[in-house]
Amino acid sequence: MVSVTIRVPSDTRKGGRQQETREFGTTRRQLLEMADWLRCRGVERAGMEATSDYWKPVYFLLEQQGLDLLLYQASQVKALPGRPKTDKLDSVWLAKVTERGSLAGSFVPPGDIRRLRTHTRYRRKLTQARTAEKQRAEKLLEDAIKLSSVVTGLHGVTGRHIMDRLIAGDRDPRALAQLARARARRKIAELEQALEGTEFFTPAHAALLKTMLERIDWINAEIARLSQVVEELLAPYEEQLQQAESMPGWGRRAAQDVIAETGVDMSRFRTPGHLASWAGRTPLDKQSGARKGQRRHKRGNRYIGAVTGETAVAAGKTDTREGARHRRLARRRGKAKACVATGNTQMRVFHVLLSNPGMRYEDPGADWYDNQQQRARKLSRLVGALDAMGYDVTLSRKPGPGPEAASAA
């Protein structure tokens, strides 16, 4: 059931409002009746509360009918203490909030981006499920052998061959160690020692490990299939993908996941700072008296938070300005805060790139901060010398091309 309240100009009282509340079911036919009623009463704008996923069919249908819609975060329109709460009263309250324009609506991407988002989010869920299954397989092997202590990637070529032979019934440590490939062949002696406990690997272990590996293979196939669908859905946005991929630490999948959350129209976010704040990559400004304890970051889009957590660590390993900045922050403030700060910068750069078609990220170099410090020290020394000689110094940078002029702007 959906409670709907309309507030329209009064027919009897000049400057007044007349209000009416009705209830409708949630089937498509009933929602179409609701849309017809709103259209007949001259309603042009509607606001609703985002409650789980129940708002979606109502929102999408009214959007299709051409209404101007606002989606409110539930925590911002919840009932105040002491105010009676019913569905009808909540509906009246939402109508008044929408009429006054006292609350900004949440970001709802267009239909093509919503379809893309459904696929990328499910792909991430499958990736998480695959990681959990791999951890279960490793934990199962710990009952008998210490393979993961020698093989870096347990589910790589060497680890998979050894697990397949264990499932097939092979228990000879020497024969299993000879299955090593590439760099793992340097550790054959260590592999033999790690595989000496294979007698504890029972047929029950083998059956369970086979189930786990089959599930991992199925998930890999589904991820590959979803990735193909994502590529097809993102074909019109190849330019924006390449722009995002030009940033340090970003790959194609990271660019796909972020575009699926934000879309490519950066006018939805007024400034780069607004995008970073919406993504939850900014500190939490919440204070009452003296601040105590550590400052936490905002709650934002958790999918972007997961992506920027990965891209921030990847950027920290690059020989770029962002990599140097990430390492400096990690030493001074810790890795967690460095990831949030680097994610903040990445979302700001993402906004600038997609707001300027054809633009690519240009790295000033890993020594950019060192050069800036040396320039600042030299400038301070020269100004101090002139000041000691009795001169009043006023500095202004000459306009000119190049990264130095751009960074000073």
N, C-alpha and C positions, 0 to 999 in steps of 0.2 A: 504494500500500500504506500502511496505517495500523497502527502499533504501539500496542497498548492494554494497559496494566497496571492491575490492580485490587489494592487493599489493603483487605481486609475482616477483621473479627474472626476469630481462629483457632478452629477447631472442637475442637482438641486441647489447646491451651495457653492457660490463663486469662490474659487481659490481653495476649496476643500478637496478631500479625498474620500472616495468610497472604497470599501474593502469587502472582499468576499473570499471565503475559503471553501475548497472542495477537496474530496479525496478520490484518487484514481488507483486502479490496479496497475500492475507492472508488466502485463502482456503488451505486445506491440499494438494490438487493436485498441487497448485502453489508453496507451500512451499517445496514440494518434488522436483519440478523442480529447485528451488533455491539450494537445497542440492546437486542435481546432477551436477549443474553448478560449485559449489564450489569444489566438489570432482574431477571433470574433470580438473579444473585449479590447482589442487594440494594443495588446502588450507587445513591446518591442525589445525589452531587456529583461532577463531573468537571472536570478542568482540561486545557487544551491550549495549545500554542504557536501564536502567530499567524505563520504562514509564508506570505508573499505573500497570494494569495487562496485557497489550498488549504484553509484552515481552514473556509471558509464552508459548504460542503455538510455537513460533519461537524457543525459547531456548530448550524446551522439544523435539521437532522434531530433531533439530541438535544434541542434546545430544544422541538421539537414533541412529543417523547416525554415531556416534563415533568421533565427533569433540571435540577438547579441547576448552571449552567455558569460557569466562570471562564476568561477568555482572557488569557494572559500575553504580555507584550511579549517578542519573541525575544531582545533584548539583555539582558534580566533573568534569563533562564533558560539562557543559553548555557553550553557546557561550560567548566569552569574549567581553567586550564593544568595539565597533568599528569594530568587525569582522562580515561580512555579514553572515546571518543565513538562510539557506535553508536545506531541507532534504538531498539533495545531498552533500552539504558542510559538514553537520554534519556527514554523512556517511564516507566521506573522512577523517575527523578529527578522528573519532573512529578507522578507519583502521590504521592511523599513530600511535595513542596511543597504539593500540594492538601490532603493529609491534615493537615499541620501548620498550614495557614493562614498560612504565612510570607510570602506575597506577594499583594498586592491585584490583582484582575483589571482588565483594561482595560474602558473604557466601550463597550458595544455597544447601540445604540438598538433600540427595539422594531420590529416588522415594518413598520408603516405609515410610520415615519420612515425606515427603510432604503429603502423603495421611493421615497420622496420624494427621498432623498439621491442615489439613482442618477440621477434626472432632473436635479437641480440641478447635480451635478458634470459631467454630460455637456454641459449647457448652457454651463457655464463653459469647458469644453474647446472647444466650438464657437466661443464668443466669442473665445478666444485664437487659434483657427485663422483666424477672420475678420480679426482684427487683423494677423496675419502676412501674409495674402493682400493686404490693403490696403497694407502696407509694400512688398510685392513689386511691386504696381502702381505705387506712387510711384517706386520704384527704376527700373522700366522706363522711365517717362516722363523720368527724369533723363538718359537717353541723348540726348534731343532737345530737350526744353523744360523750363522752370523754373516750371511751373504752381504747384507747392506753395509757392513762395516768395511768391506773391501771394494765392492763394486759401487762406484759413485752414483750411477743411475740404475736403480734396481730394475726398472722397466725398459732399459735400453736393450741393445742387441744381445750383449753377453748375458745379462740377467734373465732376459726372456728365454733364451735358449736353455739355460740351466734349469729354469722353472718348468719348461716343457718336458725336459728329460726326467725331472723328478716326478712329474705327473705320470710319465710313461713307465715309471718303475725303476729307473736307473739310480743306484745308490753308491756307486763307486766314486769317491772323491777325486781320484786322479783323472778318471775319464770325464767327469763333470768339469774339472778345472781346465781341461784341454779345449773346452768350448769357448774359451775367452777369445775376444776379437779386439783388433786394433790395440789401443794403449793398455787394455786390460791384460794383455799377454805378458806384460812386465810383472804382473802380480800373480803368476800361476802358483808359485809356492805359497803365497798367502791365501790364495783361493782354496788350495788343498787343505790347509789348516782350518779355514772357516767352514769347509764342507765335511769335516770329520764326524759331525753329529747327525749324519743322514739316517742312521738307524732309528732315531727318534721321530723321523718323518713317516708317519703311518699312512696306510691307504685312505683313512678318513681325512687326514690333512690334504692328501693329493686330490681327493674329490672336491673338497671345499675350495682349494686353490684353483682348480679347474673352473669352478663356477665363477669365482672372482675374476679370473682372466677373461672368460667369455663375456662377462658383463663389461669389463673395460674395453674389449674389442667392439662390443655393440655401441657403447657410448662414443668411441672414436668414430665409428661409421656415422652415427647421428650428428656429431659435431661437424664432420666433413660435409654432410648433406645440408645442414643448416648454413654453413659458411657459403655454400654455393648459392643458396637462396638469398642470403644477405648481399652477396656480390651483385646479384641481379637487381635487387631492390635499390642498391646504391649506385647503379650504373649512371643515372643522371647527375650524380654528385661526385664524379671522379675528380674534378678540379679541387673541390673542397677537401677530399680525402688526401690528395697530394700536398695541399697546403698544410694540413695537420701533421702529415708524416714528415714534413721537413723539420719539425721541432726535435731537439735532442731527446733521446729515450723513447720516442713514439714510433710504433710500428703500425701496420695496416689495421690490425685488429683493434688496437687502442683507438685509432681514429674512427673506425666504424662504430665502436661502442659509444663514444662521446657524441658523435653526430646523431646517433639514434636517440640520445637523451635530450640534446639541445636543439636539434634541427640545424639548418644552415642559415636561417634568417636571424642575424644577430641584432636586428632592430627590436626584437622582443626584450632584449636586455639593454637598458639605456647606456650603460658604461661597462667597460671590462670588469670594474669592481663589482657591479651588480651580478655579473655572471659568476665570478669567483665566490661571492656570498651565497648565491642560490645553490652552488655546488657544495657548499659547506667547507670551503677551503679558506676560511677566515677565522680569526679568534672570536670567542664569544664575549660580547660586551654586556656583562651582567654584574652589577655592583650594588651593594648596599652597605654603606660605611666603608671601612678599610677592607681591601681585598685580601682574602686568606686562601692559601692552597694554590694549586696550579691552575692556570687558565686552560679551559678546554675549548676545542673548536666547535663551530656551529653544527647543528644537525642539518644536513643538506641532502642532496641526491646521493644515495649510498652506492649507486652503480658508478657514478663519476668518481666518488671517493675511492672505490676499489681500483678503478683504472689509473687515477692519478697517483695512488699509492705505489702501483707497479712502475709507472713511467718516471716517477720521482727517483726511485732507486736506480732505474736504468740510466737516467740522465746523470746521476751522481757518479757513474762509472765512466763517463765520457770526458774527453779532453776538450771541453767547451766552457764558456762562461757560466752556464747554468750548472755544469758539473762542478766547477770550482766553487761556486756559491753554495751548492748543496753540501759539499764536504766541509766548508767553513762553518756553516750553520750546524752541521752534525757534531763537529768538535765542540762548539760553544754551547749549544742549546739541547743537544741530544738528537737522536735519529728521528724520533716521532715528530717533533716540532719542525725538523728540517724537511720532512716529507710534506707536511701541511704547507709550509712556506713555499716549497718548490712547486707543489700543486697549485697554489694561488698564482704564482707567476705563470705557470703553463696555461691556466685557464684565461688569464688576461691576454697572453700572447695569442691563444686560440681565438679570442674575440676579435683582436686586431686583424689577424690573418683573414678570417672569414668575412670581415667587414670590408676588406680591400681585395677584390678579385685579382688574381694573378700574382699576389704577393707571396713570397717565400721567406722563411726564417733565415736570417743572415747572422751567423755567430761572430761576435767581436773578438773571440779568442779567449783561451783559458787564463791568459795573463792580463785581462782587462782590469780586474780589481787591483792588481799590483801596480799597473801603469797609472790608474786613477790615484792611488795613494801616493806614488812618487810625484805625480804632477801637483797634488795638493800640498805636499811637504815643500816642494820647490817654490810654489806660489806663495805659501805662507812665509818662507824664509826671505824671499825678495821683498814682499810687502813690509815685513818687519824691518828690513834694512832701510827701506825708503822712509818708513815712519820714524826710525831712529834719527834720520838725517833731517827731520822736520818737515817732511812732505805729507800732504793729505792725499791719499791714493784712492781713486775710484776705478774699479775694474769693469770692463764689459767685453764680452767675447765677440770677435769679428765673425760675421756669418760666412759660411763656406761649406762646400761639400765634404763628405767623408763621415765615418762613424763617430768621430769625436764631436763634430758639430751636431750630429743627430742625437747623441747621448746628452749633450748639454741643453738641447731644446726642451 
